[in-house]
Every structure is written in structure tokens, then in C-alpha cells.
Amino acid sequence: MYDIPLIKPFITDKVRERVLAVLDSGYLTEGPVTREFEERVAHWCGVDHCLAVTSCTTGLELGLRALGVGPGDEVIVPDYTYPATASVVSIVGAVPVIVDVDPQTMLIDCDALEAAITDRTRGVIPVSLFGNPLDWDRLNAIKERHSLFMLEDAACALGSSYKGMMTGSHADIAVFSHHPRKFITTGEGGTVTTRDGELHAFMHSYKHFGMETGQSRAGTQFSRIGTNYKMSNLLAAVGLEQIALIHELLAERRSQADRYLALLADVPGVSLPKITEGGEHSWQTFSVFVENRDAVMAAMREQGIEAQIGTYSLHMHPAYGDNGAVRIHGSMDGSRYAFEHALALPLYHGMTEAEQDRVVAALAGLAA
Ligand SMILES: Cc1ncc(COP(=O)(O)O)c(C=O)c1O
């Protein structure tokens, strides 16, 4: 529909062959291909444990259950994010406490976070939005000071790093999305990483109907109530042939983003987001800030370029009102700024310089 789409999934002949091999094997449920995908993600992140699940959303819920969150607890989340970050807190019966973001990095405002802590606060779900890594020096200091957990919503951030450590290795638990807009896709799906063997064992059991881990089928014991959040061999096969190339894909993405940054640096009416100091961005989304964002976005679309909003400001939606089930804490000015001004530009594997030039020219003609 658009000459230049926002994103194109990276589906090669190798991906097709791998999927066909799974189909031919007849082994379509979770199995050895899923495990290989999990091992690849764990290795990439530098952690011991990874679980493939049905989505980032179910992975976050799994994380909260493993961390023992439930009724009576509060969990702090940023306002500028996809609703899943907060809805999982409600799903486990706790109260999401929504705080503002820094309008330049679009990441959780650590001062606002600390101001929202009460004696009911169990932890935080910070979001490495668009692939911009979180400031783990600050988050870990807050974690220690207040004895909190950190469950990272790293939906967009596979491949980013902070001070040399990969996203997925900082938090108690981190969760990636493999939705087609994300860096490595399985169609729908997610992966959960942790260094903690006990959290991993709980999550493994919970996503397998509550089965005790490491038991033969004959001796199966269901030691807790659980559910089915498994990723099939079929979907894992799609991700596996992409993550095998993650070094190359990330290098390409970074050079495309650097080119956008250079071309857009002096364009009147366009300002660039701030990368976390000490961090390396993975550029799942490349966004800029413009005035009259909606008009600019509509005009770019008319020219065949699929520009998009960044994400949502939760407090602006009826489901996330300050109503007892959800708590809104402090001003939401940073989030509102990002919501009204952020414009995501096309960026995908194989995007040509000519395509980028066309995006930049269109934006420059509209933003001034
Ligand atoms: C920040 C964030 N968290 C969670 C999600 C949900 O991911 P999934 O679709 O894999 O459940 C998204 C999806 O876009 C997201 O951007």
C-alpha cells in the first residue's frame, strides 16, 4: 500500500527452508527448534536462561507471577508505552502506578519513579522503548535503596546495550517481543531472559501447565496452577534464521539510523531523540519530534511513506484512569509531549539510501 512501509519483516529463503523442514518433520508443537531459539537468545544476551513464549505480554505476566506479584501490590510503569506494560499488572491483580517519562529519551523518569514509591510498591516495569537502553546505574540504585524488583519490558530492545552489557541481562527478568514490527520476528511471540535459576524454573513450570520441571512424562507432577504460553517449533524456526544473523542485521540498522541522524541533524522543525548516556541504541523504531505531527504524518502518507505515531500515553485512555484499580502519579507532561510530537519513520532491513533520502526530503518539506 505504501511505496516505503514503516517496517518489512526479514524473511529470507533460509527462513522459508527452516519452516518447511519443521512442517516436514511433523513436530509442530514446542520442541527442539524452540529450544535452539531460546539458547540463541540467552547466548546473545549473555544470560543462562531464556524461555520462548506466545508474546511479550504473556512473558511479562509470567515474570510478574514468578516475582510473586498479586493483590495488594503496586508496580510502577511509565505512561508512554504500549498498554501491555500496565495491563499485565492488572491481570495479576495488582495496581499499576503510572509515572511520567523523560520527553527526550522517552524512558521512565527516575525522579518521578522514586517519588511514586509507597510501602506497597513491589517493583518496576521500566521500558527500553524503541530500543533506547535504560539507565541501569540509576535504576539499580533505586532498586537497592527500596528493595524492589526490576522486570524490563524490552519488547523493542533486542540488541541494545548499556555500558557494554546487553539488554536482557540487567533486570531480574527481561522480556522481548517478536511481533513483526520488532527486530527479530516469529510472527507473534516473545522471549523471557533471566540469570536467576529459581525464577526460570517457576516460569518454565507455569508456562507448561504447572508441570514440575525435569520430569519424565510418566512421572509428571503438576505442582502449581499453570497455563500454556509455549512457542511452537514452527514459529521458533522463523526467528532462528534471523537471530543467526543478528550481528549483521544490527550493524545495518545502526548504520541506517546514523545516516538518518546525520541527514536530519539540521532540518528546521525536526528534533532528534536523546540516546541514553552510556547506551547503544538498537533502533527498532527511529522517531523524531515535530510540531503538527498529525498533519506531517498524514502528508507523508499521502506521498506513499508510512510514517506512524510513536506509542500511547496511557493516562489519556479510559482503561487507565486514576480510579483505584490504576494510580496516576504526578504530572504526565513528558509523556504528553512525546505522544503529541513523536513521529516514527520507516526503517527496515534492506532499506536503500534512495528510500531514506525520499523520507528525509518529504519530512524536510513538511516540518519547517
Ligand atoms: C513496549 C511494548 N511492550 C509490550 C508490547 C506487546 O508485545 P506483544 O505484541 O509481543 O505482546 C509492545 C508491542 O508493541 C510494546 O511496544
The ligand as an SDF file (V2000), in Angstrom:
LIG
                    3D

 16 16  0  0  0  0  0  0  0  0999 V2000
    6.7140   -1.5000   24.8510 C   0  0  0  0  0  0  0  0  0  0  0  0
    5.8710   -2.6810   24.4580 C   0  0  0  0  0  0  0  0  0  0  0  0
    5.5310   -3.5890   25.3820 N   0  0  0  0  0  0  0  0  0  0  0  0
    4.7850   -4.6680   25.0700 C   0  0  0  0  0  0  0  0  0  0  0  0
    4.3250   -4.8750   23.7790 C   0  0  0  0  0  0  0  0  0  0  0  0
    3.4870   -6.0790   23.4830 C   0  0  0  0  0  0  0  0  0  0  0  0
    4.2090   -7.0170   22.7350 O   0  0  0  0  0  0  0  0  0  0  0  0
    3.4910   -8.3300   22.1690 P   0  0  0  0  0  0  0  0  0  0  0  0
    2.6840   -7.8980   20.9790 O   0  0  0  0  0  0  0  0  0  0  0  0
    4.6140   -9.2480   21.7760 O   0  0  0  0  0  0  0  0  0  0  0  0
    2.6630   -8.8840   23.2670 O   0  0  0  0  0  0  0  0  0  0  0  0
    4.6590   -3.9610   22.7880 C   0  0  0  0  0  0  0  0  0  0  0  0
    4.1680   -4.1650   21.4090 C   0  0  0  0  0  0  0  0  0  0  0  0
    4.2760   -3.3490   20.5350 O   0  0  0  0  0  0  0  0  0  0  0  0
    5.4560   -2.8410   23.1140 C   0  0  0  0  0  0  0  0  0  0  0  0
    5.8110   -1.9310   22.1990 O   0  0  0  0  0  0  0  0  0  0  0  0
  1  2  1  0
  2  3  1  0
  2 15  2  0
  3  4  2  0
  4  5  1  0
  5  6  1  0
  5 12  2  0
  6  7  1  0
  7  8  1  0
  8  9  2  0
  8 10  1  0
  8 11  1  0
 12 13  1  0
 12 15  1  0
 13 14  2  0
 15 16  1  0
M  END
$$$$
